[in-house]
Amino acid sequence: MSALLTLLNTELPLIQAPMAGVSTPELAAAVCNAGALGSIAVGASSVDKARDMIRQTRALTSKPFNVNLFCHRPAVTDVRRESAWLDYLAPVFAEFEALPPARLQEIYTSFVADKPMLTMLLEERPALVSFHFGLPDSATLTALKQAGIVLLACATTLEEARQIEAAGIDIIVAQGVEAGGHRGVFNPEQGDSGLGTFSLVRQIVSQTQLPVVAAGGIMDGHGIKGALALGAQGVQMGTAFVLCPESSANAAYRAALQSDLAYQTQITSAISGRPARGLPNRLYTLGAQSPVALPDYPNAYDAGKALHAAASARGCHDFAAQWAGQGAPLARPMPAAELVATLAREAALLR
């Protein structure tokens, strides 16, 4: 048995990506019960909501599952910059007879500044906890490890992977630029190397000692085999699970993912304030054409969500956050357990 399987305590070296806004306790539990590792994302949740999600997942499976947290730098409010962005979006809000928010809110609390969330995790003790956008402080990591929790963190470069290893994390998730959703870059203001999954995996595997999980563009057994051949001990897949009936993706998202848009995924910061890959829409264009700077993440997301709400109330889904990776055209609509079994068969993971 590989070091990764020992740490995950699963039959298969396959992780369903957390996907805030799409993953559900039902999806995570179905994946776990099929022999892989299911994940829930609580980075966008209150402490009470996060606790409820953990307990809902536990009610559906006795297997270990992963709880994902956001470790972004807390937003710095810049009233002038935020007002300029809202003024820029105001004519678009007007198309739907709506007004932009009077001011933007920091709608998500970063785990690096959320001690009540840490207290809840130490009380609930999920088997695994993962981090995106960076790492919490050493005292937090020590507390989680002393509680017997296995820790994972996302790296988009070798340098980030080295920071993860030095911090005492157990598993590195190597996120290539092909991946859907938010880039896990620690410091986006310093740019994004944009490394592909295969190059990134080889760099990290060859220069660190931790088990590596490949993420980005992996949709079927061929992709899994390729990642394992490059030295990854497992894979993390998100877009592949969006079309599962257990996900919370709405009808518009599902239809878009099965349209020609799936071949055109792009990275934008305009929706949330941080770079993320998804199906292009009007917010991508607005961001590309904007003469003003974006507010910090997640304050910019407050504006994006408000615009989407105004538009969707009138039947328009041109501003939705429909995250998807470059492998999107290969997505298959099937129940999560069937998808896990299919992937295991295609990649010959069970012998």
C-alpha positions as CSV (number, residue, x, y, z in Angstrom):
1,M,0.0,0.0,0.0
2,S,1.3,3.5,-0.9
3,A,2.0,6.1,1.7
4,L,-0.9,8.1,0.3
5,L,-3.4,5.3,0.7
6,T,-2.3,4.8,4.3
7,L,-2.8,8.5,5.1
8,L,-6.1,8.7,3.3
9,N,-7.3,5.3,4.6
10,T,-9.1,4.6,1.3
11,E,-9.1,1.8,-1.2
12,L,-8.5,4.1,-4.1
13,P,-5.9,6.9,-4.7
14,L,-8.6,9.2,-5.8
15,I,-9.9,12.5,-4.2
16,Q,-13.0,14.3,-5.2
17,A,-12.0,18.0,-5.2
18,P,-13.8,20.1,-2.5
19,M,-15.4,22.6,-5.0
20,A,-17.1,25.2,-2.7
21,G,-20.6,25.9,-4.0
22,V,-20.8,22.6,-5.9
23,S,-19.7,19.8,-3.5
24,T,-22.3,18.5,-1.0
25,P,-22.4,16.1,1.9
26,E,-24.3,13.7,-0.4
27,L,-21.5,13.9,-3.1
28,A,-18.7,13.5,-0.6
29,A,-20.4,10.5,1.1
30,A,-21.2,8.8,-2.2
31,V,-17.5,9.1,-3.2
32,C,-16.3,7.8,0.2
33,N,-18.7,4.9,0.1
34,A,-17.4,3.9,-3.3
35,G,-13.8,3.6,-2.0
36,A,-12.3,7.0,-2.8
37,L,-12.0,10.2,-0.7
38,G,-14.9,12.6,-0.8
39,S,-14.5,16.3,0.2
40,I,-16.6,19.1,1.4
41,A,-15.6,22.8,1.2
42,V,-16.3,25.0,4.2
43,G,-14.2,28.0,3.3
44,A,-17.3,29.9,2.2
45,S,-19.3,28.8,5.3
46,S,-19.9,30.1,8.8
47,V,-18.7,28.0,11.7
48,D,-22.2,26.7,12.3
49,K,-22.8,25.8,8.7
50,A,-19.4,24.1,8.5
51,R,-20.2,22.0,11.6
52,D,-23.6,21.1,10.1
53,M,-21.9,20.0,6.8
54,I,-19.4,17.8,8.7
55,R,-22.2,16.2,10.7
56,Q,-24.4,15.7,7.6
57,T,-21.5,13.9,5.8
58,R,-20.9,11.7,8.9
59,A,-24.5,10.7,8.9
60,L,-24.1,9.4,5.3
61,T,-20.8,7.6,5.6
62,S,-18.6,6.0,8.2
63,K,-15.6,6.5,5.9
64,P,-13.0,9.3,6.3
65,F,-13.6,12.5,4.3
66,N,-11.8,15.7,3.7
67,V,-12.8,19.2,4.9
68,N,-11.3,22.1,2.9
69,L,-10.5,25.6,4.1
70,F,-9.5,28.9,2.5
71,C,-6.2,30.4,3.8
72,H,-6.1,33.6,1.7
73,R,-4.8,36.8,3.0
74,P,-7.7,38.7,4.6
75,A,-9.1,41.4,2.3
76,V,-7.9,44.9,2.7
77,T,-10.8,47.3,2.3
78,D,-10.1,50.0,-0.2
79,V,-13.2,52.2,-0.5
80,R,-12.0,54.1,-3.5
81,R,-11.1,51.0,-5.5
82,E,-14.3,49.2,-4.5
83,S,-16.5,52.2,-5.4
84,A,-14.8,52.4,-8.8
85,W,-15.5,48.8,-9.5
86,L,-19.2,49.1,-8.4
87,D,-19.5,52.3,-10.6
88,Y,-18.1,50.3,-13.5
89,L,-20.7,47.5,-13.0
90,A,-23.6,49.9,-12.3
91,P,-24.8,50.0,-16.0
92,V,-24.9,46.2,-16.1
93,F,-26.9,46.1,-12.9
94,A,-29.3,48.6,-14.5
95,E,-29.9,46.2,-17.4
96,F,-31.7,44.1,-14.8
97,E,-33.4,47.0,-13.0
98,A,-31.1,46.6,-10.1
99,L,-28.6,48.7,-8.2
100,P,-25.1,47.5,-7.2
101,P,-24.4,47.0,-3.4
102,A,-23.8,50.3,-1.6
103,R,-20.5,48.8,-0.3
104,L,-18.7,45.5,-0.6
105,Q,-18.4,43.0,2.3
106,E,-15.7,40.5,3.1
107,I,-18.1,37.6,2.6
108,Y,-15.7,34.8,3.6
109,T,-13.5,34.8,6.7
110,S,-10.0,33.4,5.9
111,F,-9.1,30.4,8.1
112,V,-5.9,32.2,9.0
113,A,-8.1,34.7,11.0
114,D,-10.9,32.3,12.1
115,K,-10.1,30.9,15.5
116,P,-13.8,29.8,16.1
117,M,-13.5,27.6,12.9
118,L,-10.3,26.0,14.4
119,T,-12.1,25.3,17.7
120,M,-15.0,23.6,15.8
121,L,-12.6,21.4,13.8
122,L,-10.8,20.3,17.0
123,E,-14.2,19.4,18.5
124,E,-15.5,17.6,15.4
125,R,-12.1,16.1,14.4
126,P,-12.7,15.2,10.7
127,A,-10.2,12.6,9.4
128,L,-8.6,15.0,6.9
129,V,-8.4,18.8,6.5
130,S,-7.0,20.5,3.4
131,F,-5.9,24.1,2.7
132,H,-6.2,26.3,-0.4
133,F,-4.6,29.7,-1.1
134,G,-1.8,29.2,1.5
135,L,-1.3,27.8,5.0
136,P,-2.4,28.7,8.5
137,D,0.2,29.4,11.2
138,S,2.3,26.8,12.8
139,A,0.3,26.8,16.1
140,T,-2.9,25.9,14.1
141,L,-1.1,23.2,12.2
142,T,0.2,21.7,15.4
143,A,-3.2,21.7,17.1
144,L,-4.8,19.9,14.1
145,K,-2.0,17.3,13.9
146,Q,-2.2,16.7,17.7
147,A,-5.9,16.0,17.1
148,G,-5.0,13.2,14.8
149,I,-6.1,15.0,11.6
150,V,-4.2,14.3,8.3
151,L,-3.4,17.6,6.5
152,L,-3.2,18.3,2.8
153,A,-2.3,21.6,1.0
154,C,-2.4,22.8,-2.5
155,A,0.7,23.9,-4.4
156,T,1.0,25.6,-7.8
157,T,4.8,25.8,-7.8
158,L,7.8,23.9,-6.4
159,E,8.4,26.8,-3.9
160,E,4.9,26.5,-2.5
161,A,5.4,22.7,-2.2
162,R,8.6,23.3,-0.3
163,Q,6.8,25.6,2.1
164,I,4.1,23.0,2.6
165,E,6.7,20.3,3.3
166,A,8.6,22.6,5.7
167,A,5.3,23.3,7.6
168,G,4.8,19.6,8.4
169,I,1.8,19.0,6.1
170,D,1.3,15.3,5.2
171,I,0.3,15.5,1.5
172,I,0.9,18.0,-1.4
173,V,-1.9,18.5,-3.9
174,A,-0.1,19.7,-7.1
175,Q,-2.6,21.9,-8.9
176,G,-1.8,22.5,-12.6
177,V,-3.1,25.4,-14.5
178,E,-5.5,23.1,-16.3
179,A,-7.6,22.8,-13.1
180,G,-11.0,24.3,-12.8
181,G,-11.9,26.7,-10.0
182,H,-9.7,29.0,-8.1
183,R,-5.9,28.8,-8.5
184,G,-4.3,27.9,-5.2
185,V,-1.5,30.5,-5.7
186,F,-0.2,31.7,-2.3
187,N,0.5,35.3,-3.4
188,P,-1.4,36.1,-6.6
189,E,-0.1,39.7,-6.6
190,Q,3.3,38.2,-7.4
191,G,1.9,36.5,-10.5
192,D,1.1,32.9,-11.5
193,S,3.7,30.6,-13.0
194,G,0.9,28.8,-14.8
195,L,2.6,25.4,-14.7
196,G,0.8,22.5,-16.2
197,T,-0.1,19.5,-14.1
198,F,2.5,17.1,-15.5
199,S,5.4,19.5,-15.3
200,L,4.4,20.6,-11.8
201,V,4.0,17.0,-10.6
202,R,7.5,16.0,-11.9
203,Q,9.1,19.0,-10.2
204,I,7.5,18.4,-6.9
205,V,7.9,14.6,-6.9
206,S,11.6,14.9,-7.7
207,Q,12.4,17.5,-5.1
208,T,10.2,16.8,-2.1
209,Q,9.6,13.7,0.0
210,L,5.9,14.0,0.6
211,P,3.2,12.0,-1.2
212,V,2.0,14.1,-4.2
213,V,-1.6,14.2,-5.5
214,A,-2.0,15.4,-9.1
215,A,-4.8,17.9,-9.9
216,G,-5.8,19.6,-13.1
217,G,-7.2,18.3,-16.4
218,I,-7.6,14.7,-15.2
219,M,-11.0,13.3,-16.2
220,D,-10.7,9.6,-16.9
221,G,-8.5,6.5,-16.4
222,H,-6.0,7.6,-19.1
223,G,-5.3,10.8,-17.2
224,I,-5.0,8.9,-13.9
225,K,-2.5,6.5,-15.4
226,G,-0.5,9.4,-16.8
227,A,-0.4,11.2,-13.4
228,L,0.7,8.0,-11.6
229,A,3.3,7.2,-14.2
230,L,4.9,10.7,-13.5
231,G,5.2,9.8,-9.8
232,A,2.0,11.1,-8.2
233,Q,0.6,8.7,-5.7
234,G,-3.0,9.8,-6.4
235,V,-5.2,12.3,-8.2
236,Q,-7.7,14.9,-7.3
237,M,-10.6,15.5,-9.7
238,G,-13.2,18.2,-9.6
239,T,-14.8,19.0,-12.9
240,A,-15.4,15.3,-13.5
241,F,-17.8,15.2,-10.6
242,V,-19.8,18.4,-11.4
243,L,-22.4,16.5,-13.5
244,C,-23.0,13.9,-10.8
245,P,-26.6,14.2,-9.6
246,E,-25.3,14.5,-6.0
247,S,-23.5,17.9,-6.8
248,S,-25.4,21.1,-6.3
249,A,-24.7,22.4,-9.8
250,N,-27.9,24.0,-11.1
251,A,-29.5,23.2,-14.5
252,A,-27.9,26.2,-16.2
253,Y,-24.4,25.1,-15.0
254,R,-24.9,21.5,-16.1
255,A,-26.2,22.7,-19.6
256,A,-23.2,25.0,-20.0
257,L,-20.7,22.3,-19.0
258,Q,-22.2,20.1,-21.8
259,S,-22.1,22.8,-24.4
260,D,-19.4,24.2,-26.7
261,L,-18.3,26.5,-23.8
262,A,-16.6,23.4,-22.3
263,Y,-13.9,23.8,-24.9
264,Q,-13.3,27.4,-24.1
265,T,-12.4,27.6,-20.4
266,Q,-10.5,30.7,-19.3
267,I,-9.0,32.1,-16.2
268,T,-10.4,35.4,-14.8
269,S,-10.2,37.3,-11.6
270,A,-13.2,39.4,-12.4
271,I,-15.8,37.2,-10.7
272,S,-14.1,36.9,-7.3
273,G,-11.0,39.0,-7.1
274,R,-8.7,35.9,-7.4
275,P,-7.8,34.0,-10.6
276,A,-10.1,31.1,-11.3
277,R,-10.8,28.9,-14.4
278,G,-14.3,28.4,-15.6
279,L,-16.7,28.7,-18.5
280,P,-16.4,32.2,-20.0
281,N,-19.3,34.7,-19.7
282,R,-20.0,38.4,-19.6
283,L,-18.1,39.0,-16.3
284,Y,-15.0,37.6,-18.0
285,T,-15.3,40.2,-20.7
286,L,-16.1,43.0,-18.3
287,G,-13.0,42.1,-16.3
288,A,-10.8,42.0,-19.4
289,Q,-12.1,45.4,-20.5
290,S,-12.2,47.1,-17.1
291,P,-10.3,50.4,-16.8
292,V,-10.4,50.1,-13.0
293,A,-8.6,47.8,-10.6
294,L,-10.4,44.9,-8.9
295,P,-11.2,44.9,-5.2
296,D,-9.5,42.3,-3.0
297,Y,-10.8,38.7,-2.8
298,P,-13.4,38.0,-1.5
299,N,-14.9,41.5,-1.6
300,A,-15.0,41.4,-5.4
301,Y,-17.0,38.2,-5.1
302,D,-19.6,40.1,-3.2
303,A,-20.2,42.3,-6.3
304,G,-20.1,39.3,-8.6
305,K,-22.6,37.4,-6.6
306,A,-24.9,40.4,-6.4
307,L,-24.8,40.8,-10.2
308,H,-25.4,37.2,-10.8
309,A,-28.4,37.3,-8.4
310,A,-29.9,40.3,-10.2
311,A,-29.5,38.7,-13.6
312,S,-30.6,35.2,-12.6
313,A,-33.8,36.6,-11.1
314,R,-34.7,37.6,-14.6
315,G,-33.6,34.3,-16.2
316,C,-30.1,35.4,-17.3
317,H,-27.1,33.2,-16.3
318,D,-24.5,35.3,-18.1
319,F,-22.7,36.2,-14.8
320,A,-22.6,32.9,-13.0
321,A,-19.4,31.3,-11.5
322,Q,-19.4,28.1,-13.5
323,W,-16.0,26.8,-12.7
324,A,-14.5,24.1,-14.9
325,G,-11.1,22.8,-15.9
326,Q,-9.6,22.3,-19.4
327,G,-10.8,18.7,-19.3
328,A,-14.4,19.9,-19.2
329,P,-15.4,18.3,-22.6
330,L,-14.7,14.9,-21.1
331,A,-17.2,15.3,-18.2
332,R,-19.7,12.5,-17.9
333,P,-23.1,12.7,-16.2
334,M,-23.4,9.7,-13.9
335,P,-23.9,9.0,-10.2
336,A,-20.8,9.6,-8.1
337,A,-20.4,5.9,-7.1
338,E,-20.7,4.8,-10.8
339,L,-18.1,7.4,-11.8
340,V,-15.6,6.3,-9.1
341,A,-16.1,2.6,-10.2
342,T,-15.6,3.6,-13.8
343,L,-12.5,5.5,-13.1
344,A,-11.1,2.7,-11.0
345,R,-11.8,0.2,-13.8
346,E,-10.3,2.5,-16.6
347,A,-7.1,3.1,-14.6
348,A,-6.9,-0.5,-13.3
349,L,-6.7,0.8,-9.7
350,L,-8.1,-2.4,-8.2
351,R,-6.2,-5.6,-8.8
